[in-house]
Amino acid sequence: MHCDFYDIRILSGYSTSIVLDNGKIEEITNNFTSSAGIRALSGGSWGFVTTDDLANLDQALRSAEELAASINRTVPREAVHLAPIGEAAAPAELTVKEDPRDVPIEEKIELIRDIERHAGTDGVTSTTAVYSESCVKVRYQSSEGLDLEHEMFRTGFGITAVASDGATYQSGRKSRFGVCGYELFKKYDALALAEKAGRTAAELLHARQPEGGIMPCVLDPELAGVFIHEAVGHAAEADLVLENSSILAGRIGEQIASQHVTVYDDPTMHEYGYYPFDAEGVPAKRTTLIDRGVLSSYLHSRETAGRLGGSSGSDGGSSDSDDGSISGGNARAQGCAIPIPRMSNTFIANRDMSFEEIIEELRDGVYLKGSRGGQVNTGEGIFQFNAELGYVVRNGEICEMLRDVSLSGQTLEILKNITAVGDDLAFHSGRCGKSGQAVPVSDGSPHILVNRAMVGGSG
């Protein structure tokens, strides 16, 4: 070996997607993958190459080694010390009940047509439906002797309905994605979800806009999950901490949220962000990001774990391993791209209040549901999210619907203003983008009560 460390990730598999736009097949795509990503470390520099020629991996490895050595000679950096892995990942076998490859493409097209038709309720003027499935086998090998393999199916769908009265457009969207096979469509009532997307779009045409201002509000599991993912999860990714692009830098051990808030990132859960080992061969494990309001850990690759310290109580925080050491476990990559610290399944843990009790405690304010995206600045700790819809709450009763409603503020203020957390944790899945890479994730939460937040119009 002509470098300090190397690893090879070999990916093989396929993905299929079907897109329907207003009843017409917009696209049917089948992509096949057979490629590898190779990293080599020399001193403080990485060399990274990708190749589709799996018969000549030795040549690709030499190229990565030469690139690392050349960079290290030209621009010497402080040596990278990778945190040790410890125990190797256990063999993982995630079986599917219904292999999507056994279902004819015609049946999948008819299913997605049926889903789209059910979204076309009165007032809906256009619909888009998407079906996706994939199966990828990952093999990981390293100069440290690791040789690991797993195979993963992912299946899902999304439906969007747009309603218009000639002057205003409103949309409703539902989706479900899982680490599973075609049985996903038995687990979820896709047709009922499509009808709900259509009804939401049509009802929003008659909803009013919010008055806006600082007020108490309840966030549903989807919006609260988006908040914890975007405003907290990204800020906890250790590469952003090291770049001083995170409001959470230097705050391990600090009370950054109310005592009601505990946040985990857990790739061992069979949600959409599941994996048995990360892109560096580190076994998946649950990480406690916030423990009853106290910032406990960041999300690490082996390099960031090595740079931020290897023991509990350091600025790196602990990551729930038996000896308190940080070993990484959150390095992820899209395909054969270079691994970087990423989230998996990130969520606020359940407490003990029912939804009805939370609404009663809110008494007067707004109830915000769903997400239409938004913006977050992890360095400054500010965010703005658009809810799919909202409701005015008076005297503990849910009243008229609101549209074009947003939530904004400072991350740390909102965390400290969470005064109640429900008992109805639910997850929502999708793909998270960072550094030009998108990976499957889930985020989740119970209903939460924020006693003071800025609510405004997003239209």
ABEGO torsion letter per residue (X at the ends): XABABBBBBBBBEBBBBBBBBGGBBABBBBBBBBBBBBBBBBEABBBBBBBABAAAAAAAAAAAAAAAAAAAAABBBBBBBBBBAEBBBBBBBBBBABBAAABBAAAAAAAAAAAAAAABBBGBABBBBBBBBBBBBBBBBBAAGBBBBBBBBBBBBBBBBBBBAGABBBBBBBBBBBBBBAAAAAABBAAAAAAAAAAAAAAAAABBBBAEEBBBBBBBAAAAAAAAAAAAAAAABAAAAAAGABAABGABGBBABBAABBBBBBAABBBAABBABBAAGBBBBBBBABBGGBBABBBBBAAAAAAAEABBGBAAEBAGBAAGBBAEGABBBBEABBBBBBBBBBBBBBBABBAAAAAAAAGBEBBBBEBAEEBBBAAAGBBBBBBABBBBBBGGBBBBBBBGBBBBEBAAAAAAABABBBAABBBBBBBBBBGGBBBBBBBBBBBBBBABBBBBBAX
